[in-house]
Amino acid sequence: MSKDRIVCVEWEDACFNSGYYDKTTPKRYEPALTKTVGIVIKSTPTAVILGTDSWTDDEGKTDYRHCHTIPKKMIKKITELKG
């Protein structure tokens, strides 16, 4: 069994608000600070790709689903989780 690198990525995501702009609640329109926990599938110069589920198939190959591609320019912090 391979050692998976499980991390929590804190990053700023885009947000969406329908309706009219409400200047009395400016924080409502800021990027959403988001935390995503998953297994590092791949890290490139521009992004980190995480899978939130993984399994080994009948042939011993690991596969992933629920994959997130997070641009590195949006990442604030990556914390490796130990179990």
C-alpha positions in Angstrom: 0.0 0.0 0.0 1.4 3.4 -1.0 1.6 6.3 1.5 -1.0 8.9 0.5 -0.3 12.5 1.2 -3.4 13.9 2.8 -3.6 17.7 3.1 -6.0 20.5 4.0 -5.8 23.3 1.4 -7.0 26.8 2.5 -7.7 28.9 -0.5 -9.8 31.8 -1.7 -12.6 30.8 -4.0 -14.8 33.0 -6.2 -18.3 33.7 -4.8 -21.6 34.5 -6.3 -24.4 36.7 -5.0 -27.6 37.2 -7.0 -29.6 40.4 -6.8 -28.5 44.0 -6.2 -25.3 45.1 -4.6 -25.8 45.9 -0.9 -23.1 48.3 0.2 -24.0 47.8 3.8 -22.6 44.3 3.8 -19.3 44.6 1.8 -17.8 41.3 3.2 -20.6 39.4 1.4 -18.8 40.2 -1.8 -15.3 39.1 -0.9 -13.7 35.8 -2.0 -14.8 32.9 0.1 -12.1 31.4 2.3 -12.4 27.7 1.6 -10.9 24.6 3.1 -10.6 21.4 1.0 -9.2 18.1 2.5 -8.0 15.4 0.2 -5.2 13.2 -1.2 -2.7 14.9 -3.3 -3.0 13.3 -6.8 -0.6 15.8 -8.5 1.1 19.1 -7.9 2.1 21.2 -10.9 3.7 24.7 -11.0 0.2 26.2 -11.4 -2.2 23.9 -9.5 -2.7 21.3 -6.8 -5.0 18.4 -7.7 -6.8 16.6 -4.8 -9.1 13.6 -4.7 -11.4 13.2 -1.8 -12.0 9.5 -2.4 -9.5 6.8 -3.4 -9.6 3.0 -3.8 -7.5 0.2 -5.2 -9.1 -1.8 -8.1 -8.9 -5.6 -8.7 -5.6 -5.0 -10.6 -4.0 -3.1 -7.8 -4.3 0.3 -9.5 -5.3 3.3 -7.3 -8.0 5.5 -8.6 -9.6 8.7 -7.4 -12.9 10.6 -7.6 -14.3 13.9 -6.5 -11.2 15.7 -7.8 -10.5 19.3 -7.1 -8.1 21.4 -9.2 -7.0 24.4 -7.1 -4.9 27.1 -8.8 -1.8 27.9 -6.7 -2.4 31.6 -7.0 -5.6 31.1 -4.9 -3.9 29.0 -2.2 -3.2 30.6 1.2 -1.9 27.6 3.1 -1.4 23.9 2.8 -1.3 21.8 5.9 -0.2 18.1 5.8 -2.5 16.0 8.0 -1.1 13.1 10.0 -3.1 10.1 11.1 
